Amino acid sequence: MRVLIVGSGGREHALAWAISASPLVDALFCAPGNAGIAEEAECVSIAATDIRGLVGFCRGEGIDFVVVGSETPLVLGLVDALEAEGIAAFGPSAAAAALEGSKAFAKDLCTRARIPTAAYGRFRDPAAAKAFIATRGTPIVVKADGLAAGKGVTIAGDLGAAYRAVDAALVESRFGAAGREIVVEDFLAGEETSFFALVDGKDALPLATAQDYKRVGEGDTGPNTGGMGALSPTTRLDPALEGIVMERIVLPAIAAMGREGRPFKGVLYAGLMVTEAGPQLLEFNTRFGDPECQVLMMRLMSDLLPALIAARDGVLKTVDLRWHAEAALCVVMAGRGYPDEPHRGGEIRGLDTAGSDPKVKIFHAGTRRDNNRLIADGGRVLGVTALGGDLAAARDRAYAAIDGIDWPEGFCRRDIGGRGP
C-alpha cells in the first residue's frame, strides 16, 4: 500500500514510526513532516491545511490510504474531500470532527446524551459570561469554543482571572474566530487522565491507558500547554473504571453522533476527570493525543495499519490489539519561552548518542534540517520516549537520554512520572 500521513508534529512522527514497520506498506509519505519524520517517510512540502493540494498529491501518487494526524485538517473537511475522490482516509468527517472543533457543540451533545460533564454556559456577550461566573464562583474554567492550539483554556482561581479570560476571548479577540464564543464551566476536582478508543461509526475498541501533563511548570504549575509529557499505562483507569467510561461516555457519544447524522470514525479521545462521583468528561478530541500517541505507539505490539483500515471500513470488531507489558514515558523538550514565544533557531546536538538505547525513541515535533544541522523550529520540539520494566525504569531512561542532548535553548519538566501515575 501507498500511505500518506498528514501532519508535522510528534504525534505524526510516532504514527510514521509505527506504520513504517507494517508489512502492508510499500511507500510511506508525510505532508509536511519534519526532520525526524524524514527518517521514516518521504516528506512532501504540502501544508496540512492545503486540502486541494493534498487531494491532488494523493491522486498523482496513487495513494491508497491517508492517516490524518492533526485536528485542523479534520475540521476543515480533509477526510470528506479525500473520500469524495475515492481515496480511503482514517479520521472523522468535518461534521463529526465538530466534537473537537466546537466545545459548545460537544457540551450540548453531552447534555442530550446524558454524558456526565461539568455544568456550563456558552456565551458571546462578555457581560453575560461575567454574570454567570459571579453566580457560579471560583475556581472556574473558561474555554474558547474553537481550535486554539491548546492555549484557549484558562483555569481561573479568582473572579479577576476569570473576567480577564473572558475579555481575552470576547473583547481582545486573542484567539480569533476560535474565541468568538466561549464555554464557561464548573471546575472539576479529581485526577485527570486520558482515554482513547478507535471507532468505526458503531463500535469502539479501547486502546491502552495513558495520562498526560498539561501544565508547563513542574508540580503542575503555570499555563496549560499542548502537553509536556505522558505515560502509559496509568493506574488512574483500572478495568472496572474503563468499563464505566465506555458505558457512560464513549458509547453514548458514538450513538448520539449517529442519531444526529454525524457518524464518527477515527480516534475518539476523552479527556477525563476522575471525581468522587465517577469519571466526568472534560473534553473530546477527534485524533490521537500528543504526546500520548508517543507512549501508545511505543507500547503497541500489533500492526497499527490494519486497525486503522478496519476503523475506516466499519469492521473494527475483527481487530485485536496487543500491548507490551512494559511502561512507556515521554518527556517533551520545548523551546524556552513556550507556550508564549518559544525560542526558535537553536541547533540541537547529540541526538544520535542520546537515542542509542534501543528502549529509547526520540520523536521530533518541531525540527528542520539546515544542511547537516538539526534546528529547533517550534514550541514543543522533541518527545524523548522510553520503555521500561516499570514506570521508574522508563523515567530513568528518558531523563538519561535528555541529559545527553545538547540544546541550551531547550527545557523540560523534570517531574514527569515522578509522582504516582
N, C-alpha and C positions, 0 to 999 in steps of 0.2 A: 504493500500500500504506500501511497504517497501522501504524507501527512503534513499539515500546516498547524503550527501553534501561533496564536495571536497574543502579543503582549511583550513586555520588556523587563519585568521585574524578577524578584527572587522566586515567586510562585511559578512563573513561566520557566525559569531555569530548572526548578525541581521537576516540573512536568516534562520538560525536554529530556532531562536526565533519565527519568523513568521510562518514558515512551521510546527513547532511542534503544533501550535494551530489548524491546519487543521483537520477536522473530517475524512478526507481520509487517514490519516497516522496511520498505525498500529505499525510501528517501524521506528525510525529515527537514522541514523548513521552519523558520520562525520569523515573524514580522512584528516589530522591527528587531527584536532581540537585544542582546548586549554582549560585552566581551566574553563573559563566561558561557552564555548560551552558544556562542560561536564554536565552542569546543564540542558541542553535542549535535548541532544542527547548522544548516546553511542559513545565515541571516539575510533577510531582504529588507531594503530600505523603504518600507511602506508603513505609515503610521497606523496604529491600532484603530484609530477613528476614521480612517480613509476607507469607507465602506465600498465605494466603487472600485478603488484601486485593489483592494483585497479580493473582491469577486473576480476582477479581471485577471489578477495573478493566478487564482485558482483555475480559471478556465484555460489560461495559457499553459500552465504547468501540469494540467491533468491531475489536480489534487483530488484524492479520494475521500479524505476526512479532515475536518477542521476542528481543532480544540480551541475554544475562545477562553483565554485565561482571565482577563480583567473585566470589570463591571461596565465601564463606559461603552465599549462597542456592543455589549449586550443590550443596554438601554437604548442605544441608537438603532438597534434592529439588524445587526450583522447576521445573526442566525437566520432571520426571516429572508434577508437578501440572498444568502447562500442557498438556502433550501428552495427558494423560488427558481434558482438556476440549476436545480438538481444536484447540488453539492451537499453531501451529508455533513452535518455540523453538530457538535456537542455543546449544549448550552441552551438556556431558555430563550423563547421569543421575546420581543420587546414588551408585549403585553404582560408576559409572565415575569420579566425582569423588573417590573414595577414594584415587586416585593422589596427590592433593594433601592430602586430609583426613586421611590417616594415613601418616606417614613410615615406620612399621613395615611397613604393607601394601606400600608402594612398594618398600622394600628387599627384602622377601620375594619380590615379583614379579620383581625383578632377578635374584635367585638362581635362581628357577625358569626364567626365560627366558634365563639366561646373559648378562645385560646387564652390562658392566663398571662396577663401582662399588666404593667403599671397603669393606674388611672392617668388620663391625659386630656389635653385640649389641643386643638390646632388653630393657628392664628395667622392673619396677615396684618392685623392692626396692632401696633405696639402697645397702645393704651389698654386694649382688651387683654393682651397677653400679660401685662404687668398686674392688672386687676386680678386675673386668675391666679397668678403667682402669689399675690398677697393673701388670697383665701386659702391656698394650699400650704404655705410656709416653706421653710428650707430645712435640709438640703433639697434641691430640686434640679431637674435636668432639662436643659434647653437644647433642641436639636434643629439644625437646618433640615428642611424636608428632603432636598435632593442630594446628589452626589457632591461631596465637598472634600474628597481625598483624605478622609479620616480626621479632618480638622473642624467639622461642623458641630461638634458635641461639647457642651460645657456642663460640668457638674458643679453647680453653684452652692456654696456653703452659706451664703447670706443673701439678703434681698438685693444689696448693691451689685453683687457679682451677677445675679440673675438678670437684673434690669440691664446691665451692661451687655450681657449676652443677647438679650432681645434687641437692643439698639444696634449691635454689631451686624445682625442679620437684616432687620427690617428697616433700619434708618440709614446705616452706613453702607449697606449692600456689600458687606465684606465677602460674602460667599456668592455674589452674583445671583444668577437665576436660581441656584440651588437654595438660596435663603429667602426667596420671596414669600414663602410660607414657613412657619416653624411649628414644631411639636413641643409642647411643654408637658413633662410627665413627672409623676412622683418618683423620688429616689427609692430604689430597692436596696435593702441591706442583705448581705449574704456572701456567698462565694461565687465568683464569676467563672464560667467555663464555656467551652465551645462544643457544639455537636454538629457533625457533618453526615449527610446521607446522600447517596446517589439516588436520583428519582427518574422514573421513566414515564411520568404522566399519571400513573395509577399506583405503582408500588415504590417502596423505598428500601434501600439497603444501607444500614448504618455503617459508617467507617470507624476506624479506631478512635478512641477518645483523645482529646487534646485540650490544651489550655494555653492562652497567650497572655502577654504582659503589655498592656496598652500605654501606661504612663511612661514618660521619657526618663524620669529620675528614679534612682534606687529607692527602695521602700515604697514603691508606687506613689511617687510624688511628681509634681509638675503636670504639664498639659498632656492630654491624650495624643497619641500618635497612631500611625498605621500599625504599629506593633514593634516592640523592642526585643522580643524573644518568645519562645514557645517550647512546650514539652509534650511528650506523649509516651505512655498513657498518663491519665490523671485519675487519682483516686476520688476526685470530686464526683465522678459519674461511675457508680457501680452498676452491674447488670440490672438490678431492680429499678434504679433510677433511670437508666437508659430506656427501659420499657415504659416508664411513665412519660418520658419525653416523647417517645414515639406515639403513644396513645393520646396524649393531651395536646401536643404541639405539632409535630411533623405531619402525621397522617390527617388530622383535621385541616391543616393548611393546604395539603395536596388536594383533598376532597373539595374544599371551598374554592380553590382556584379552578378546578374542573367545572364546578357548578356555574362559575361566573364566566365561562368561555375562555379561560386563560390557562389551559393545561400546562403544568410545569414539568419540564425535563431539564436535567443537568445536575448540578450540585446545589443542594439546599443547606445553607449554614444557618443554624440557630444559635445566636449569642444568648446565653442563659445566665440568670442569677438564681442560684440555688438558695432559696429562702426557707425560713421555718415553716412556711405554708406549702413548700414544694417548689419545683422549678418554675420560673416565670420567664417569659420572653423579653429580652432587651431589644433585639433587632433581628431581622432576617438579612442574609446576604445570598446572592444567587451565583456564587462561584466559590472556589477553594479560598480559604483564608490565607493570608500572608503575614506572618511566617508559619502558620500551622501546616500549610501544604508541605513545607520543607521537612518537618519531622514526620508527617504521614508518609511521604514518599520514601524516606529512609527506612521506615519500618515495614513497608509493603513488600511482601514476598511474591505476590501474584503478578501476572502481566496486567498492567493497567489498561492498555488499549482495548482489549475485548470488553472490559467492563464499561468503558465509556461508549463504545459502539452499542452495547446492549441497552444502555440507558436511552440512547437516541432512538433505537429501534423498538422500544417498548417491551423488551423481553428480559428485564432485569432479574426476574425470578430464576433465570438459568445461571446466574453468576454466584460464585462462592469465593470471596477474597480471603487470603491468608496473610497473617501478620507476624513479623518477628516478635519473639517474646522480649527481646531487649528493649530498653528505654531509649528514646531519642530526645535530644535537647538542642535548640537553636538559639544562638546569641546573635543579635543584629548589631553590626557596626555601622554607625551613621556619621555623616559629616558634622563637625562642630557647628552649633547653631540650629541644628534640627530640633523641633519641627518648623521653626520660623524661617530663618535664612541660612541654610546649611552651606558650609564652605565647599566649594567645588574646585576641581582642577589639580588637587594634590596627587602626587604619584604614590601608588601602593606597591610595596616591595615585599618579597619573602613568602608569597603565597605557595610556591612550589614546595618549599620546606615545611611551611605550616600545615599544608594539606597532605603531607606524605603518609600520615597514619591511615591505613585502609578503612578504619572506622570513622574517619572524618571526611566530610564533603563541604567545600566552601561554595555556596551558591551566590551568584552575583545578582545584585538588584539594581545597581546604578553605576555601571562602569563602561568605559570605552577604551579603545586602543589608540595611542598616538605613536606611530611606528612600533617600537618594541616596548613602549612604556604603558603600564596599566594606570589609567587615570580615573579618579573618583568623579562621577558625573550624576549625582543625585543626592537625595536626603538620606534614605536608607541605602547603603552601598553594598554590604556583604552580609550574608547569613551563614555564620560558622556553625555547622551542624554535625553532631556526633552521636554515635550509638554506644551503649554501654550495658553491662550486665544488670545495672540498676541505674536510677537517676543520678546518683552521686558520681558513678563512673563516667556516665555520659557528660556530666557537667565538667568534670576534671579534664576530660579530653578536649572539650570545646574551648575551655579557657586556656589550656596549654597551647592549642593552635593559635588562639588570639595573641598570646604572648610572643609568638614567632612572627607576627605580621608587623611590618614597618610602615606605619601610616600616621605620622604625627598629627594630621588634621582630623583624625577619626576618634570616635569614642564609643563606648558601650556601657550598658549596665553590668555591674559585677555581681548582681544578686539573682540572676535568672536561675530558677530551680533551687535557690538557696533555702527557701522555706518549704514547708510541706506542699506537695502537688495537689 
